[in-house]
Amino acid sequence: MLKIFFPKSSLNMLRLFILFFTILGFQRIDSQELNAQFVVNADLVNQTNQQIFETLERSLNEFLNSQTWTDQDFFSQEKITCSFVLNLSSYNASKFEGTLQIQSQRTIFDSNYDSPLLNFMDKDIVFNYQEFQPLFYSPATYESNLVSLISFYAYVILGLNADSLKLKGGDPYFEQAQKIVNLSQQSGAIGWRQNDGNRNRFWLIDTMRSNTFREYRETMYYYHRNGLDVMTKTPGQGKKAVMQSFLGLEKLYNRRPNAMLLQLFFDAKSTEIVNLFSDGPELDFEQTKNMLIKIAPFYQPQWKQIK
């Protein structure tokens, strides 16, 4: 049998070579951060040729999933799962109108469970788009209202995900979302200015970045890192931490009972909270339930399901 012998120095180099490519294999192969699904629903639009809607849907999926949104390294399993559903109500020439439902999730440590972080409906969707029009995002310039809309929510999703992992970890992403708002205001498109309504893109990012509403972001961190992320190993401790995190929202409610971010939190979390406290280790939940009924009265029927 033929045997090949390497000098000791060559063996060391070979080991380093193998180690390098082994490590490289665990690095990201791309720099995309989102695992997004974009759906265009044109059922309400009287249009016989559906090709334009299919092209738009394909272009937006490619835009979201191929764009490099951050300078951070994301492993493939760390990509943020999110979805966008554009429900069109009108299409005339190149002008589109409708609503956009945005949702995102975050995987809980040591589990295959995805916890919802965002469930938001934007009712001010108006943009122009020509079939096969290229979509480019530039941080320093305004390209189009469609690009601004999708890029804005990409950064909101990234910010919320980062907030759930590190206290105020979403700052750089929310700052970028704020820049998009500032640049987009010059377009005159609806939803970017404070006078366009009380639940639009302007107010969404303004309240998230405001110290007045800091408890929302603090709760997002404590709820996930101190609560859900320890549930696999110590479910009782995790539940207690989740209950403790609600105290921050109560402080926010006492100061600003109609805060947009309170509704934003429970729009995403109400079903999860009911499921979480309807199973597993039993805790004295009565006081917490009364708190939830006070600060999130729209979900009172759900809270009453928790025994």
GIWOCOR-V721500 format. One line per field, one symbol per residue. ss: DSSP state (h for helix, s for strand, l for the rest). psi: psi as a letter, one per 40 degrees, with the letter a starting at -180 (. if undefined). A space follows every 10 residues. Layout:
ss->???
psi->???
This chain:
ss->lllllllhhh hhhhhhhhhh hhhhhhllll lllsssssss slllllllll hhhhhhhhhh hhhhhhllll lllllhhhls ssssssssss ssllssssss ssssssslll lllsssssss ssssssssll llllllllll llllhhhhhh hhhhhhhhhh hhhlllllll hhhhhhhhhh hhhhhhhlll lllhhhllll hhhhhhhhhl hhhhhhhhhh hhhhhhhhhh llllhhhhhh hhhhhhhhhh hhhhhllllh hhhhhhhhhh hhhhhhllll lllllhhhhh hhhhhlhhhh hhhllll
psi->hhhhhiiddd dddddddddd dddddeiiei eieigihhhh hfdehghdhe dddddddddd ddddeehhdi eihhideeih hiihhhhhei hhbehhiaih hhiiihhiif ifhhhhdhgh hhefhhiihi hehihhhhde ihdidddddd dddddddddd dddedhhfee dddddddddd dddededeii eeideeaega ddddddddeh ddfddddddd dddddecdee dddgdddddd dddddddddd dddddgdfhd dddddddded ddddddeeia hhiheddddd ddddegdded dddedh.
